[in-house]
Amino acid sequence: MKSLLNWPLIYGEPNWVPLEAALAPEQREDYMYMGQAGPIVLYKHRWTRRYLNVGLDGVTFFRHSDAGYEEIDRSEALDYAGT
């Protein structure tokens, strides 16, 4: 697993491409675009309030509050976020 440093959060025009690649259309409607940290796009689940962090290349990540982002398995990321 790869651990990445913290990047500043950048807000702007929503990028839905990584989410579209990660989820079926009926699952996407439960997510809000929250911004981007380096190459990782952040989406928040509307009910669980947990984040699904998806890289521009489709890799999923978990954010540790003190250690940055860690690459995790997609199924693990989806389970955590509540999909």
Buried (B, 14 or more C-beta within 10 A) or exposed (E): EEEBEBEEEEEEEBBEEBBEEBBEEEBBEBBEBBBBBBBBBBBBBEEEEBBBBBBBEEBBBBBEEEEBBBBBEBEEBBEBBBB
